[in-house]
Amino acid sequence: MRIMWERDLVLVDRALQGNTRAFDALVKRHEKCVYDLACRMTRDPDVAEDMTVEVFLEAYQSLSKFRGSSRLGTWLHRITVNVCLQHLRRQKARRQIEEIPLDDQLLASFTDPADELAQRELVHHAMQALHKLPSPQRTALVLFYVKGLSQSEIAELLGVPRNTVKTRIFYGTKTLRRQMEADGIALQDGGRSRMAVSLNA
């Protein structure tokens, strides 16, 4: 085991000097253990393969932080656990989002029973337009307009860059507005609050 540890240290040092073959050798030495752990955590062989790639990508980017005070396998174990936990949290969040009863949630926000019929019609058209959007845009709009999360909070929840969230909201809102106007419902410009009113009418 000590020989393997020492060999890992030599390969790490070479990889830090720009030797890509050295890092490839590290991957070959440890990828099975990383994959097996990812497979146990995700219970999905295909996802475990993706997680394995992500683990070694993160390991490559963080290799300078490896001090050699522990075995490389232990260090990779910690990265694997963190990567898989992040994935599982994102999956759980997505499932919760998909299970949101949008129609009931939106209709429950009525404040004036006298306008209920008109508001139901608005919600009906909004829901039709919303469900036509690609899933990433639909999720971003629900979290932003309905749940009231900030772009940074959405990015953290979904595990994507903030600019990606910003783009999804921008194009999702633009498409939603166009689809509703095609149904004869003109929405005035008014930023986030105006669109939120339309989705929460």
C-alpha positions as CSV (number, residue, x, y, z in Angstrom):
1,M,0.0,0.0,0.0
2,R,2.9,2.4,0.8
3,I,4.4,1.7,-2.6
4,M,1.1,2.7,-4.2
5,W,0.9,5.8,-2.1
6,E,4.4,6.8,-3.0
7,R,3.6,6.1,-6.7
8,D,0.5,8.3,-6.5
9,L,2.6,11.2,-5.0
10,V,5.1,10.9,-7.9
11,L,2.3,11.0,-10.5
12,V,0.6,13.9,-8.7
13,D,3.8,15.9,-8.8
14,R,4.3,15.1,-12.5
15,A,0.7,16.0,-13.3
16,L,1.1,19.4,-11.5
17,Q,4.0,20.0,-13.8
18,G,1.7,19.6,-16.8
19,N,2.2,15.9,-17.6
20,T,-1.2,14.8,-18.7
21,R,-0.1,11.2,-19.0
22,A,0.6,11.2,-15.3
23,F,-2.9,12.3,-14.5
24,D,-4.3,9.7,-16.9
25,A,-2.3,7.1,-15.0
26,L,-3.9,8.3,-11.7
27,V,-7.3,8.0,-13.3
28,K,-6.7,4.4,-14.3
29,R,-5.4,3.6,-10.9
30,H,-8.4,5.0,-9.0
31,E,-11.4,5.1,-11.4
32,K,-12.8,1.7,-10.4
33,C,-12.9,2.7,-6.7
34,V,-14.5,6.0,-7.6
35,Y,-17.0,4.4,-9.9
36,D,-18.0,1.7,-7.3
37,L,-18.6,4.3,-4.6
38,A,-20.6,6.6,-7.0
39,C,-22.6,3.5,-8.0
40,R,-23.4,2.7,-4.4
41,M,-24.4,6.2,-3.7
42,T,-26.5,6.9,-6.8
43,R,-27.7,3.4,-7.4
44,D,-27.6,4.1,-11.1
45,P,-24.6,2.8,-13.2
46,D,-25.1,5.4,-15.9
47,V,-25.2,8.2,-13.4
48,A,-22.2,6.8,-11.7
49,E,-20.2,7.0,-14.9
50,D,-21.1,10.7,-15.2
51,M,-20.2,11.2,-11.5
52,T,-16.9,9.5,-12.1
53,V,-16.0,11.9,-14.9
54,E,-17.1,14.9,-12.7
55,V,-15.0,13.6,-9.8
56,F,-11.8,13.4,-11.9
57,L,-12.5,16.8,-13.5
58,E,-12.8,18.3,-10.1
59,A,-9.7,16.4,-8.9
60,Y,-7.7,17.7,-11.8
61,Q,-8.8,21.3,-11.2
62,S,-8.1,21.0,-7.4
63,L,-4.9,18.8,-7.6
64,S,-2.7,21.6,-6.3
65,K,-4.7,21.5,-3.1
66,F,-3.7,17.9,-2.5
67,R,-1.0,18.0,0.2
68,G,-0.2,14.4,0.5
69,S,-1.1,14.3,4.2
70,S,-3.6,11.5,3.3
71,R,-3.7,8.9,0.6
72,L,-4.9,10.1,-2.8
73,G,-7.6,7.4,-2.6
74,T,-9.0,9.0,0.6
75,W,-8.9,12.5,-1.0
76,L,-10.8,11.2,-4.1
77,H,-13.2,9.4,-1.8
78,R,-14.2,12.8,-0.2
79,I,-14.6,14.4,-3.6
80,T,-16.7,11.5,-4.8
81,V,-19.0,11.7,-1.8
82,N,-19.4,15.5,-2.2
83,V,-20.1,15.3,-5.9
84,C,-22.7,12.5,-5.5
85,L,-24.4,14.3,-2.6
86,Q,-24.6,17.5,-4.7
87,H,-26.1,15.4,-7.5
88,L,-28.6,13.7,-5.2
89,R,-29.7,17.1,-3.7
90,R,-30.2,18.5,-7.2
91,Q,-32.3,15.4,-8.1
92,K,-34.4,15.7,-5.0
93,A,-35.0,19.4,-5.7
94,R,-36.0,18.7,-9.3
95,R,-38.5,16.0,-8.1
96,Q,-40.0,18.4,-5.6
97,I,-40.3,21.1,-8.3
98,E,-41.9,18.6,-10.7
99,E,-44.4,17.7,-8.0
100,I,-45.5,21.3,-7.3
101,P,-49.3,21.4,-8.1
102,L,-49.0,24.6,-10.0
103,D,-52.7,25.0,-10.9
104,D,-53.8,24.5,-7.3
105,Q,-51.1,26.7,-6.0
106,L,-51.9,29.5,-8.4
107,L,-55.6,29.3,-7.9
108,A,-55.2,29.3,-4.2
109,S,-53.7,32.8,-4.3
110,F,-57.0,34.4,-5.4
111,T,-57.9,37.4,-3.3
112,D,-61.1,38.5,-4.9
113,P,-63.8,35.8,-5.4
114,A,-65.7,38.2,-7.7
115,D,-62.8,38.0,-10.2
116,E,-62.4,34.3,-9.9
117,L,-63.7,33.4,-13.3
118,A,-61.4,35.9,-15.1
119,Q,-58.5,34.8,-13.0
120,R,-59.1,31.1,-13.6
121,E,-59.0,31.9,-17.3
122,L,-55.8,33.8,-17.0
123,V,-54.2,30.9,-15.0
124,H,-55.5,28.4,-17.5
125,H,-53.7,30.2,-20.4
126,A,-50.6,30.8,-18.2
127,M,-50.4,27.1,-17.4
128,Q,-50.8,26.1,-21.0
129,A,-48.0,28.4,-22.0
130,L,-45.8,27.4,-19.1
131,H,-46.1,23.7,-19.8
132,K,-45.1,24.2,-23.4
133,L,-41.7,25.6,-22.3
134,P,-38.6,23.3,-22.2
135,S,-38.2,21.8,-18.7
136,P,-35.1,24.0,-17.7
137,Q,-36.9,27.2,-18.6
138,R,-40.2,26.1,-16.9
139,T,-38.3,25.2,-13.7
140,A,-36.5,28.5,-13.7
141,L,-39.7,30.5,-14.1
142,V,-41.6,28.6,-11.4
143,L,-38.7,29.1,-8.9
144,F,-38.3,32.8,-9.9
145,Y,-41.8,34.0,-10.3
146,V,-43.9,31.6,-8.2
147,K,-41.6,30.6,-5.4
148,G,-39.9,34.0,-5.3
149,L,-36.3,32.7,-5.3
150,S,-33.4,34.9,-6.4
151,Q,-31.3,34.0,-9.5
152,S,-28.4,33.1,-7.2
153,E,-30.6,30.9,-5.0
154,I,-31.9,29.1,-8.1
155,A,-28.4,28.6,-9.4
156,E,-27.3,27.0,-6.1
157,L,-30.4,24.8,-6.0
158,L,-30.0,23.5,-9.5
159,G,-26.3,23.4,-9.5
160,V,-25.9,25.6,-12.6
161,P,-24.1,29.0,-13.2
162,R,-26.1,32.1,-12.3
163,N,-25.8,33.3,-16.0
164,T,-27.5,30.1,-17.1
165,V,-30.4,30.8,-14.8
166,K,-30.6,34.4,-16.0
167,T,-30.7,33.2,-19.6
168,R,-33.4,30.6,-18.9
169,I,-35.6,33.2,-17.2
170,F,-35.0,35.7,-20.0
171,Y,-35.9,33.4,-22.8
172,G,-38.6,31.5,-20.9
173,T,-40.3,34.8,-20.0
174,K,-40.1,36.0,-23.6
175,T,-41.5,32.8,-25.0
176,L,-44.3,32.7,-22.3
177,R,-45.3,36.2,-23.1
178,R,-45.4,35.5,-26.8
179,Q,-47.5,32.4,-26.3
180,M,-50.0,34.2,-24.1
181,E,-50.3,37.1,-26.5
182,A,-50.9,34.6,-29.3
183,D,-53.9,33.5,-27.2
184,G,-55.2,37.0,-27.1
185,I,-53.8,37.9,-23.6
186,A,-51.6,41.0,-23.8
187,L,-49.3,41.4,-20.8
188,Q,-48.0,44.8,-20.0
189,D,-44.3,45.3,-19.4
190,G,-43.6,45.5,-15.8
191,G,-40.6,43.3,-14.9
192,R,-40.7,40.5,-12.4
193,S,-43.7,41.8,-10.4
194,R,-45.9,42.0,-13.5
195,M,-45.2,38.5,-14.6
196,A,-45.5,37.2,-11.1
197,V,-49.0,38.6,-11.0
198,S,-49.9,36.8,-14.2
199,L,-48.6,33.5,-12.9
200,N,-50.1,33.9,-9.4
201,A,-53.3,35.5,-10.5
